[in-house]
């Protein structure tokens, strides 16, 4: 079965190659109140661990296919997932407000995004939405 896709050409001319389609992940979630904050934090920790494992695999594949320098962007993602301030704020929100991990993550990352967006002339600011989208997809 053939599927017809329409897009915008990057340049004039004709080319024959494999086409790739960027699909934005669905990052929607349901907010929920929770009764057991410790179980919710454990669920978050398991999701973060899974995301770290996936990122390590992606980094290895990127290094093999693109080179070590290009693959280092994934090290920044891993660093953010290991940031004690970020994770501490998320855990505190779960404990204090008894909200699910997705809601806590969204609220805390929105705060961090606003802080980074207030910065100027910083290369990381351009990647903040991408990095936090990746974090949100972990839950």
C-alpha positions in Angstrom: 0.0 0.0 0.0 1.3 3.4 -0.9 0.8 6.5 1.3 1.0 9.9 -0.3 2.6 12.6 1.8 2.8 16.3 0.9 5.6 18.6 2.1 7.7 21.6 1.3 10.8 21.2 -0.7 14.1 22.3 1.0 15.6 23.2 -2.4 14.9 23.2 -6.1 15.6 20.1 -8.2 14.8 16.4 -8.1 16.2 13.9 -5.6 15.7 10.2 -5.0 16.2 9.1 -1.4 14.5 7.6 1.6 12.0 10.1 3.1 11.7 10.6 6.8 8.7 12.1 8.5 9.0 13.9 11.8 6.2 12.9 14.1 5.6 15.0 17.2 4.9 12.8 20.2 1.6 13.2 22.0 2.6 14.6 25.4 -0.9 15.0 26.7 -1.6 13.5 30.1 -4.4 13.3 32.7 -3.8 15.2 35.9 -4.7 13.2 39.0 -4.6 13.4 42.7 -2.7 10.6 44.4 -2.9 8.9 47.8 0.6 7.4 47.9 3.3 10.0 47.1 6.1 7.5 47.7 4.7 5.1 45.1 4.3 7.9 42.7 7.9 9.0 43.2 9.0 5.4 42.6 7.0 5.4 39.4 8.7 8.6 38.3 12.2 7.2 39.2 11.4 4.1 37.1 10.3 6.2 34.1 13.5 8.4 34.4 15.7 5.3 34.6 14.0 3.9 31.4 14.5 7.3 29.7 18.2 7.3 30.7 18.6 3.8 29.3 16.9 4.8 26.0 19.1 8.0 25.7 22.3 6.0 26.3 21.3 3.6 23.4 20.4 6.6 21.2 23.7 8.3 22.1 25.7 5.1 21.2 23.9 4.8 17.8 24.4 8.5 17.1 28.1 8.2 17.9 28.4 5.2 15.6 26.5 6.8 12.7 27.3 10.5 13.1 30.4 10.8 15.2 31.1 11.3 18.9 30.9 15.1 18.8 27.4 15.1 17.3 26.2 12.5 19.8 27.2 14.6 22.8 23.9 16.5 22.7 22.4 13.4 24.3 24.8 13.8 27.2 23.1 17.1 28.0 19.8 15.3 28.1 21.2 12.7 30.5 22.6 15.4 32.7 19.3 17.1 33.0 17.6 13.8 33.9 20.2 13.5 36.7 19.9 17.0 38.0 19.1 16.8 41.7 17.4 20.2 41.8 15.0 19.4 39.0 14.2 16.0 40.4 14.0 17.3 43.9 11.5 19.9 42.9 9.4 17.3 41.1 9.5 15.0 44.1 8.6 17.9 46.5 5.6 18.8 44.3 4.4 15.2 44.4 4.7 15.0 48.2 3.4 18.5 49.0 0.5 18.7 46.5 -0.2 15.0 46.1 -0.3 15.3 42.3 0.7 12.6 39.8 4.2 12.6 38.4 3.1 14.0 35.0 1.5 17.0 36.6 4.5 17.7 38.9 6.9 17.3 36.0 4.9 19.7 33.8 4.7 22.3 36.5 8.3 22.2 37.4 9.6 22.0 33.9 7.4 25.0 32.9 9.1 26.9 35.7 12.5 26.0 34.5 11.6 26.7 30.8 10.4 30.2 31.8 13.7 30.8 33.7 15.8 29.7 30.7 13.6 31.7 28.3 14.4 34.8 30.3 18.1 34.3 29.5 19.7 35.9 26.5 22.7 34.8 24.3 22.8 31.3 25.7 22.9 28.3 23.3 21.2 26.0 25.7 18.1 28.2 25.6 17.4 27.2 22.1 17.2 23.5 23.1 15.2 23.9 26.4 11.8 23.0 24.9 13.2 19.9 23.2 14.9 18.8 26.4 11.9 19.2 28.5 9.6 17.6 25.9 11.9 14.6 26.2 11.5 14.7 30.0 7.7 14.9 29.7 7.6 11.9 27.4 9.5 9.8 30.1 6.3 9.6 32.2 
